[in-house]
Amino acid sequence: MTDALTQFRIVAVAEGLSYVVLVFIGMPLKYMAGQPATVEIVGWIHGLLFVLYVILGTLAWAEEEWSRRFAGWAFAASLVPGGTFWLEHELRKQNRPDPSTSDDS
């Protein structure tokens, strides 16, 4: 597993979490409770993570030699709340170790 893939998987989970928080917590707070600050903060964080997701996804695609179809699904996963969690599941099914359990000592 390449460093780009490890970094991509970590950012994918973080991006997915930020998107879920933005859509299911931030947006209701903004429109139902009149508190737009949550969307401003979480939206900025999510935007940064999304840019990193695209950059690291492109690097992982090249280094891991993903098919165009899989790369397309990987990028499409970022457009659906929770989609990056599906992607992480798919990467695990391909027998790729979990980055949180890597032993680099």
C-alpha positions in Angstrom: 0.0 0.0 0.0 1.4 3.4 -1.0 1.7 6.4 1.2 -0.7 8.2 -1.1 -3.4 5.5 -0.6 -2.9 5.6 3.2 -3.3 9.4 3.2 -6.2 9.1 0.8 -8.1 6.6 3.0 -7.6 8.8 6.1 -8.8 11.9 4.3 -11.7 10.0 2.8 -13.0 9.1 6.3 -12.5 12.6 7.6 -14.1 14.1 4.5 -17.1 11.7 4.9 -17.5 12.7 8.5 -17.3 16.4 7.8 -19.9 16.0 5.0 -22.3 14.1 7.3 -21.9 16.7 10.1 -22.4 19.5 7.6 -25.6 18.0 6.0 -27.2 16.5 9.1 -26.2 18.8 11.9 -24.9 22.1 10.4 -27.7 22.6 7.9 -30.6 21.9 10.3 -28.9 24.2 12.8 -28.7 26.9 10.2 -32.2 26.7 8.8 -34.2 25.5 11.8 -32.4 27.1 14.7 -31.0 30.2 13.0 -27.4 29.3 13.8 -25.3 29.8 10.6 -21.9 29.7 12.4 -21.8 25.9 12.3 -22.2 25.8 8.6 -19.5 28.4 8.1 -17.0 26.5 10.2 -17.8 23.0 9.2 -18.3 24.0 5.6 -14.8 25.5 5.4 -13.3 22.4 7.0 -15.3 20.2 4.6 -14.1 22.2 1.6 -10.5 21.8 2.6 -10.9 18.1 3.1 -12.7 17.8 -0.2 -9.8 19.4 -2.1 -7.4 17.1 -0.3 -9.6 14.1 -1.2 -9.5 15.0 -4.9 -5.7 15.6 -4.8 -4.9 12.4 -2.9 -7.5 10.4 -4.8 -5.7 11.4 -8.0 -2.4 10.4 -6.6 -3.7 7.1 -5.3 -5.4 6.4 -8.6 -2.0 6.7 -10.4 0.1 4.9 -7.9 -2.4 2.0 -7.3 -3.3 1.8 -11.0 -7.0 1.8 -10.3 -9.3 1.3 -13.3 -11.1 4.3 -14.6 -14.3 2.8 -13.4 -13.1 2.4 -9.8 -11.5 5.9 -9.8 -14.9 7.3 -11.0 -16.7 5.5 -8.2 -14.1 6.8 -5.7 -14.6 10.4 -6.8 -18.4 10.0 -7.0 -18.4 8.6 -3.4 -17.5 12.1 -2.2 -20.7 13.6 -3.6 -23.0 11.4 -1.4 -23.1 11.8 2.4 -21.5 8.7 3.7 -20.2 7.6 0.3 -16.6 7.7 1.4 -17.5 5.1 4.1 -18.6 2.7 1.3 -15.3 3.4 -0.5 -13.3 2.6 2.6 -15.3 -0.7 2.8 -14.4 -1.5 -0.8 -10.7 -0.8 -0.3 -10.7 -3.1 2.7 -12.4 -5.8 0.6 -9.4 -5.5 -1.8 -7.2 -6.8 1.2 -5.7 -3.5 1.8 -4.7 -3.0 5.5 -6.4 -0.5 7.6 -4.2 2.6 7.9 -5.0 3.0 11.6 -3.4 -0.4 12.3 -0.2 0.1 10.3 3.0 -0.8 12.2 5.7 1.6 11.1 7.9 1.3 14.1 
